[in-house]
């Protein structure tokens, strides 16, 4: 059986192109809870923590989310995981499962609404730059 992957700060920073200070800050503000440490107090990251850091960076880069927004998204994802686990509990009644599905739907709709809001802002920004490009091209062609 293969040993689970464990990464040092240096390995994480090299693989993900971030600084050690970024990792430490993410831990300080609670985005990286329960970071393991060696007896010498050096941080160690398991595969799930490494994937969480990748996810945080993706949310930041792709969605342009602030760290507060990322915290909210991560919390919503954790809540969805808890809802899923609870849904599959054999002791749940049909009515309880229905309530859990409603709760999951609400959480997912909130995340999608947030993403849609970001997309609308990006579209507005893009439109403004597109208009400037058109004006620049008209000026360029007017002079030839």
C-alpha positions as CSV (number, residue, x, y, z in Angstrom):
1,X,0.0,0.0,0.0
2,X,1.3,3.4,-0.9
3,X,2.0,6.0,1.8
4,X,-0.1,9.1,1.5
5,X,1.6,12.1,0.1
6,X,3.0,14.6,2.6
7,X,4.3,18.0,1.5
8,X,6.6,20.4,3.2
9,X,6.1,24.2,2.9
10,X,8.9,24.3,0.4
11,X,7.3,21.6,-1.8
12,X,3.9,23.3,-1.7
13,X,5.3,26.7,-2.5
14,X,7.4,25.3,-5.4
15,X,4.5,23.2,-6.9
16,X,1.9,26.0,-6.6
17,X,4.0,29.0,-7.2
18,X,3.1,30.8,-3.9
19,X,5.1,32.0,-1.0
20,X,5.5,30.5,2.4
21,X,4.0,33.7,3.8
22,X,0.8,33.1,1.8
23,X,0.5,29.6,3.3
24,X,1.1,31.0,6.8
25,X,-1.5,33.7,6.2
26,X,-4.1,31.3,4.9
27,X,-3.6,29.3,8.1
28,X,-3.8,32.5,10.3
29,X,-7.1,33.5,8.8
30,X,-8.6,30.0,9.0
31,X,-8.6,29.0,5.4
32,X,-6.2,26.1,6.3
33,X,-7.4,24.6,9.5
34,X,-5.5,22.0,11.4
35,X,-2.2,22.1,9.6
36,X,0.0,19.2,10.8
37,X,3.4,19.9,12.3
38,X,6.5,17.9,13.0
39,X,8.0,17.7,16.4
40,X,10.2,20.6,15.4
41,X,7.0,22.6,14.6
42,X,7.5,22.6,10.8
43,X,4.3,22.6,8.8
44,X,3.3,19.5,6.8
45,X,0.5,19.3,4.3
46,X,-1.3,16.1,3.4
47,X,-2.9,15.4,0.0
48,X,-6.3,16.8,1.0
49,X,-4.7,20.0,2.4
50,X,-2.7,20.3,-0.8
51,X,-5.9,20.0,-2.8
52,X,-7.6,22.6,-0.6
53,X,-4.8,25.0,-1.2
54,X,-5.1,24.4,-5.0
55,X,-8.9,25.0,-4.7
56,X,-8.3,28.3,-2.8
57,X,-5.9,29.5,-5.5
58,X,-8.3,28.5,-8.3
59,X,-11.2,30.4,-6.6
60,X,-8.9,33.4,-6.2
61,X,-7.5,33.3,-9.8
62,X,-10.5,32.1,-11.8
63,X,-13.3,33.7,-9.8
64,X,-11.4,36.7,-8.6
65,X,-12.8,36.0,-5.1
66,X,-11.6,37.8,-2.1
67,X,-10.3,35.8,0.9
68,X,-13.6,36.5,2.7
69,X,-15.6,35.2,-0.3
70,X,-13.3,32.1,-0.5
71,X,-14.0,31.5,3.2
72,X,-17.7,31.6,2.6
73,X,-17.5,29.3,-0.4
74,X,-15.4,26.8,1.5
75,X,-17.8,26.9,4.4
76,X,-20.7,26.4,2.0
77,X,-18.9,23.4,0.4
78,X,-18.3,21.9,3.9
79,X,-21.9,22.4,4.7
80,X,-22.9,20.7,1.5
81,X,-20.7,17.7,2.4
82,X,-22.3,17.5,5.8
83,X,-25.8,17.7,4.2
84,X,-24.8,14.9,1.8
85,X,-23.5,12.7,4.7
86,X,-26.7,13.4,6.7
87,X,-28.9,12.6,3.7
88,X,-27.5,9.1,3.3
89,X,-27.9,8.4,7.0
90,X,-30.3,5.4,7.1
91,X,-32.2,6.8,10.1
92,X,-33.5,9.7,8.0
93,X,-37.1,9.9,7.1
94,X,-38.3,11.0,3.7
95,X,-39.4,14.3,5.1
96,X,-36.0,14.9,6.6
97,X,-34.3,14.0,3.3
98,X,-36.6,16.4,1.5
99,X,-35.6,19.2,4.0
100,X,-31.9,18.4,3.4
101,X,-32.3,18.6,-0.3
102,X,-34.0,22.0,0.1
103,X,-31.1,23.1,2.2
104,X,-28.5,21.9,-0.3
105,X,-30.5,23.6,-3.1
106,X,-30.4,26.9,-1.3
107,X,-26.7,26.7,-0.7
108,X,-26.0,25.8,-4.3
109,X,-28.2,28.6,-5.6
110,X,-26.4,31.1,-3.4
111,X,-23.0,30.0,-4.8
112,X,-24.3,30.1,-8.4
113,X,-25.8,33.6,-7.8
114,X,-22.5,34.8,-6.4
115,X,-20.6,33.4,-9.5
116,X,-23.2,35.0,-11.8
117,X,-22.7,38.4,-10.0
118,X,-19.0,38.1,-10.6
119,X,-19.5,37.2,-14.3
120,X,-21.8,40.2,-14.8
121,X,-19.2,42.5,-13.4
122,X,-16.5,40.9,-15.6
123,X,-18.8,41.3,-18.6
124,X,-19.3,45.0,-17.9
125,X,-15.5,45.4,-17.5
126,X,-14.9,43.6,-20.7
127,X,-17.5,45.7,-22.6
128,X,-15.8,48.9,-21.4
129,X,-12.5,47.7,-22.7
130,X,-14.1,46.5,-26.0
131,X,-15.6,50.0,-26.5
132,X,-12.2,51.6,-25.9
133,X,-10.6,49.2,-28.4
134,X,-13.2,50.1,-31.0
135,X,-12.5,53.8,-30.5
136,X,-8.8,53.2,-30.8
137,X,-9.2,51.2,-34.0
138,X,-11.5,53.9,-35.5
139,X,-8.9,56.6,-34.7
140,X,-6.2,54.4,-36.1
141,X,-8.0,53.9,-39.4
142,X,-9.1,57.5,-39.6
143,X,-5.4,58.5,-39.8
144,X,-4.6,56.2,-42.7
